[in-house]
Amino acid sequence: MKRLLQFMLLKTRTYYRYLIFLLFVDDAFAAGETLGGMASLITQSFTNVTKLITAGAYLAGMGFAISAVLKFKEHKDNPTQVQIGKPIGLTFVSAALIFLPSLLGITGATLFTTGGTVGGPEGVVFTGS
């Protein structure tokens, strides 16, 4: 009897999970009724993801720059404990992260001259001959 009750309780929980899942899935797919509409919604969300990655690169670059300044100070205070290579490496990493979005634009202009755009959430478009 106890096993039957546990089995029924498990089945009831499973049915409730499916019911809740179906309620939320219906709302998620109602925005894009066709496959093209869903693809458009996914493509539009890439714009926000790229903005998040760019902002994260700027913040991480600033963090590495602050860390490099502190390591330079530690090296000045005690040169035998902190090697000079660590703050120099942190400086290069911070510069790379801060200038990453600009670097991608310059690289796109170099590779495609005037006939292309930088690859972003919309993709790379080559319009030259």
C-alpha positions as semicolon CSV with decimal commas, in nm:
position;residue;x (nm);y (nm);z (nm)
1;M;0,000;0,000;0,000
2;K;0,282;0,234;0,089
3;R;0,455;0,170;-0,245
4;L;0,134;0,239;-0,435
5;L;0,089;0,567;-0,254
6;Q;0,449;0,670;-0,333
7;F;0,400;0,574;-0,698
8;M;0,080;0,780;-0,724
9;L;0,246;1,077;-0,556
10;L;0,536;1,055;-0,800
11;K;0,298;1,040;-1,098
12;T;0,100;1,335;-0,966
13;R;0,416;1,544;-0,932
14;T;0,520;1,447;-1,284
15;Y;0,184;1,553;-1,427
16;Y;0,205;1,888;-1,249
17;R;0,553;1,943;-1,387
18;Y;0,431;1,874;-1,740
19;L;0,137;2,107;-1,692
20;I;0,358;2,392;-1,570
21;F;0,603;2,324;-1,854
22;L;0,325;2,343;-2,113
23;L;0,196;2,668;-1,969
24;F;0,535;2,835;-2,000
25;V;0,620;2,684;-2,338
26;D;0,302;2,819;-2,489
27;D;0,398;3,173;-2,385
28;A;0,752;3,134;-2,514
29;F;0,647;3,023;-2,863
30;A;0,356;3,265;-2,894
31;A;0,591;3,557;-2,970
32;G;0,733;3,397;-3,285
33;E;0,464;3,188;-3,449
34;T;0,673;3,087;-3,748
35;L;1,025;2,954;-3,774
36;G;1,135;3,281;-3,931
37;G;0,981;3,477;-3,645
38;M;1,163;3,268;-3,389
39;A;1,490;3,308;-3,581
40;S;1,434;3,683;-3,587
41;L;1,384;3,691;-3,210
42;I;1,700;3,488;-3,155
43;T;1,898;3,718;-3,386
44;Q;1,769;4,026;-3,203
45;S;1,883;3,881;-2,872
46;F;2,240;3,847;-3,008
47;T;2,267;4,228;-3,008
48;N;2,225;4,236;-2,631
49;V;2,472;3,951;-2,587
50;T;2,738;4,138;-2,786
51;K;2,678;4,450;-2,578
52;L;2,722;4,240;-2,264
53;I;3,047;4,090;-2,393
54;T;3,178;4,436;-2,489
55;A;3,090;4,580;-2,148
56;G;3,250;4,279;-1,979
57;A;3,568;4,328;-2,184
58;Y;3,587;4,694;-2,080
59;L;3,530;4,613;-1,713
60;A;3,780;4,327;-1,715
61;G;4,033;4,549;-1,891
62;M;3,994;4,817;-1,625
63;G;4,031;4,553;-1,354
64;F;4,351;4,422;-1,510
65;A;4,482;4,780;-1,541
66;I;4,422;4,848;-1,172
67;S;4,584;4,517;-1,086
68;A;4,885;4,606;-1,302
69;V;4,927;4,941;-1,125
70;L;4,917;4,767;-0,788
71;K;5,170;4,506;-0,904
72;F;5,401;4,783;-1,030
73;K;5,383;4,939;-0,683
74;E;5,456;4,602;-0,521
75;H;5,755;4,560;-0,752
76;K;5,881;4,907;-0,660
77;D;5,848;4,830;-0,289
78;N;6,009;4,485;-0,304
79;P;6,168;4,396;-0,642
80;T;6,293;4,056;-0,529
81;Q;5,942;3,926;-0,445
82;V;5,747;4,055;-0,746
83;Q;5,906;4,009;-1,087
84;I;5,862;4,286;-1,342
85;G;5,708;4,047;-1,597
86;K;5,382;4,007;-1,409
87;P;5,274;4,376;-1,412
88;I;5,390;4,411;-1,771
89;G;5,182;4,108;-1,870
90;L;4,880;4,247;-1,685
91;T;4,924;4,576;-1,870
92;F;4,921;4,401;-2,208
93;V;4,613;4,198;-2,115
94;S;4,430;4,509;-1,997
95;A;4,517;4,695;-2,317
96;A;4,397;4,403;-2,527
97;L;4,065;4,383;-2,343
98;I;4,002;4,758;-2,347
99;F;4,077;4,795;-2,719
100;L;3,913;4,469;-2,830
101;P;3,594;4,624;-2,977
102;S;3,793;4,890;-3,163
103;L;4,039;4,629;-3,282
104;L;3,759;4,420;-3,433
105;G;3,633;4,723;-3,628
106;I;3,978;4,804;-3,760
107;T;4,041;4,442;-3,855
108;G;3,712;4,426;-4,044
109;A;3,796;4,744;-4,235
110;T;4,143;4,610;-4,316
111;L;4,024;4,274;-4,444
112;F;3,726;4,397;-4,643
113;T;3,851;4,755;-4,723
114;T;3,540;4,957;-4,806
115;G;3,327;4,667;-4,920
116;G;3,232;4,505;-4,589
117;T;3,113;4,562;-4,238
118;V;3,237;4,432;-3,906
119;G;3,095;4,098;-3,802
120;G;2,848;4,153;-3,524
121;P;2,516;4,010;-3,423
122;E;2,389;4,052;-3,778
123;G;2,688;3,871;-3,931
124;V;2,954;3,970;-4,183
125;V;2,822;4,121;-4,504
126;F;3,051;4,156;-4,803
127;T;2,913;4,411;-5,047
128;G;3,220;4,474;-5,265
129;S;3,295;4,334;-5,607
